[in-house]
Amino acid sequence: MRDLKVRVEAGVLWLTLHRPEQLNALTDVMVEEAISQLRRATGRDDVRVVVLTGSGRAFSAGADLGGADAQERYDAASVDAANYLIRSVTELDKPVVCGLNGVAAGVGMSVALACDLVVATESAALTVAFTEIGLMPDGGATATLAAAVGRVRAMRLALLSDVVTAQEAYAAGLVSHVFLDEDYQEELGKIVQRLAAGPPLAFAATKKAINAATLGGLPDAFARERTGQAVLLRTEDAAEGIKAFAEKRRPEFGGQ
C-alpha cells in the first residue's frame, strides 16, 4: 500500500499522507514522492489546486523517529528534503491547501504552515515539538511561524512546544478555517472547488506577491535551520531526546 495516496478529481490534486498507524510520520520516500507530485503539478492542465491532507486521526506527526537508528536516519539530508518540500509548496504557481484533519507536529506543522490555506477540523491541533527532542524547528518554520503569528508568539510556540488547538490556531492566524469534524469534508470540498473554478493567473500572481512580501527571508531561514540542525543532531541532547521520544518518556537534557 502506498504511503502517499495520489488522485486527481475535478481539477484538484489530492495528496494524502497514508501511514495512519504511525500518525503519518514522514519517510524519505513520502517526502520525495510529494515533491515530485508538486513539481509536476506546475505543468498539468488538469490540476488547478493541490490539497495536502492525512489519513486517520493525524495530519502528520513529523519526521519518522521510530526504530533504533532514528538519529542516523534523521540527518542533514532529511533537513534538505524537508526544505525542498516546503519550497515545492510555496513556489508552486497554484493554490496549495492543507486539509488539517488532525494533529500536525514537528515538520508536519512546517508543511501545514507553508500551505496557502489551512482548513482544519475542530479536533485538530498543532505543536512545533522540535525542542522536545533537543532540536530546532526546520522546514522553514522559523520563518513561516513568525510570519503567521509574530516574533513573541513564535518564540512561545517554538521554545515551549505548546499544543495549540484548532480554535486557538485560528485566533492566532495559524489556520485559515475551522469546521466541526462532521462538517469538515463538505466544507473543505467547497473551498477547494471555489479555488479550482477561480482565475488561475490571478491566483498565481497573488500567491507570488504575498509570499514575496511575507516570506522573503525563507531561503535564509532554510540555510540557518540546516546549519543549526546539523550541529544539534550531533549532540548528546538530541540523542537523548530522540531516544526518549521512542521510549515515550520525558528526556533529561544535559546541555551537551
N, C-alpha and C positions, 0 to 999 in steps of 0.2 A: 504494500500500500504506500502510495506516495506521501511524503511528509509535507508537501506543498501541493494543494489541490488548485487546479487552474481551469477556469471556464470563462467563455465569452458569451454574453447574453444581452441582447438589445443595446449594443454599444458599450457595455460595461465589462471590463476585465476584472474578474473576481479572483484574488489570490488569497487562499485560505490556509493558514498555518495549521498543520494537521498532525500534531503529536499530543492529543488530549490527555493521555495518561501522564505525560511529562510536562503538562501545562504549557505545551507548545514552546518549550525551550528550544532555542535556535541552534541548529547544527550548521557546519560549514556548507553542506550540500543544500540545505534550505536557503541559506543566505545567497549562495551562488545562483540558484535557480530563480530566486526572487529578483536579483539584479538582472539576470538575463531577460526575464519577462518584462521588467520595467524598461529596459533599454530597447527592446524590440517594439514596445508599445508606441514609441515615437513615430514609427513609420507605418503603423497599422490603421488603415481607414475604417476598420470595423470596431475600433476602440476609441471612445470619446472620453471615458473616465475610468479610473482604476480604483478598486476597493481592496484594501488590505484588512483582513479580519482573521479570527481564530476559531478553532473547533472546541467545543466543550465549554468549560467554565472559565477559561483564561484566554486573553489575547496572546500574551507571551510572557513567560516568567524570566525572560532574558537569555543570557548565554547558557549553554548546556554545561553545567558544572558537576554532572553525575560521573561516577567512576573514580578509580584511584589516581588516574593520570590527568585529572581536570586541570591542574595548574600548568602542566606541559602543553595541553591542547589549547588552553586559552592564552595566547601569546600575542606578540606584536602583529602577526599576520591576521589574527582574529580581529584585532582593533582596526586594521586596514580594511578588512572585508566589511565590518560594520559601517565604517565611514563611507565606503563606496556605496553601500546600500542606501545610506541617508542621502548621498549625492544623487543617486538614481531617482529618489523620490522628489527631491527639491528641484532638480534640473529637468525633470520631465515636463514637456510643454502642454500637459493635460492635467486636469484636477486629479489629485490623489486623496481619497477619503479613507480614514481609519475607522473601521467598524469595531469600536471598542466593546466587545462582547463580554469582557471580564477583566481580570487583573492584568495590568501591564507593569512589569518590574524590570529594573536594570536597563539593558539595551532594548528590551521590549518597549519600555517607556520612551526611549530615544527614538525608536521608529514611529511611535504614535505622535510624538511632538513634531516630527518632520513633515507629517501629512498636512494637507491644506485645510481639511475639516476633520474634526474628531467627533464622531457620533457615538455616544455612549449609552449603555444600559444603566438604569438607576443603580444596579448592584455592582457595577464596575468600580475599580479602584486603581490608583497609580502609586508607585513608590520608586524613587531613584535607586535606592538599595545598594549602590556600589560601595559606599563606605562601610556597610555592614560586613563586607568581606575584605576590607583593607585595601580597596582600590578607589579610583576616582571615576567620575562619570565619563563615558565616551560615547561614540556615535553622534558627536556634535551636540550633546545635551548641555554642555557648559554654555553654548551659545543659544540654542533653541529654548531652553528653560528660562534663561534670563530674559530673552526677547518676549516670552509669553507673560511672565509674572513680575519682572523687575529684579534688581540685584538682591534686596533683602529677603524676599520670599524664596528666590532661587538658592540663596545660601542656606536658609532653613531647610528646604527640601533636600538639598544635596548633602549637607553636613549631618542632619539628624535622620534622614531617610524616613521621614514621616509617611504614613499611609494616608493618602488623600481620597476621600470618597468622590463619586462622580459629581454629586451636587457641589461639594467643595471645589472640585476641579473646574466646574463650570463658573462658579463665582470668581475664581482666581484667574480665569482666562486660559486654562489648560485644555479645555474641550469646548467645542462649539455648540453641541446639542446634548441633551439628556432626555431619555424617554423611559417610561415604565417598561420593565422587562417584557411584559406581554404585548406591548405596542412597538417594541424596538424594530423588529424585522420589517414591519409595514412602513414605519416612518423612515427608516434607513433607505428602503426602496424608493420612497417618494423623493427624497433628497437626491439620490443618485440619478434617478430618471430626469429630474429637473436639470441636473448638470449635463446629462447625456443629450438632452434636447436643446441645450443652450448654445451660444455662439463660440465655437472653439478658438477662433483667432483672438477674440476679446478676452476669453479666459486665459489664454497663453500669455498675452501681454500683461494682463492684470497680475497673474501669478509671478511673472518675472519681475515686475516693478515692485510689488510688495516684498518679495524675498530680497531684492536688492536693497530696499530701504531698511529692512529689519534683520537680515541675516548676512550682511556684507562681511562680517567677521568670521563666518563659518569656516572658510579654508584655514585661517589661522587657528581656530579652535581645534580643528582636526589635528593639526601639527602639534599643538600643545598637549592635547589628550594622548596622542601616540607616544610622545616623548615621556610624559609623566607616567603613563600606564606601563611602558616598557621598564621603567625603573621600579615601580611599585610591584610589578609581577615577580621581581627577583628578591623581594623582602620576605622576612620570616612572618611579618604580619599578614601578608597576602596568603602565604602557605597555611597559616593558622585559620584565617578567615574562610578560605575555600574548604579546608578540612572540616571546620565547624559547621559550615553550611551543609555539607554532605552528611554529617552526623546529627544534624538537627539540634544543635546546641549553641549557646552563646559563645562567641570567640573570646579569647583572652589575649589582647594586644599588648606587646611589649615595646613598641616603637623601634623595632629593628627589622 
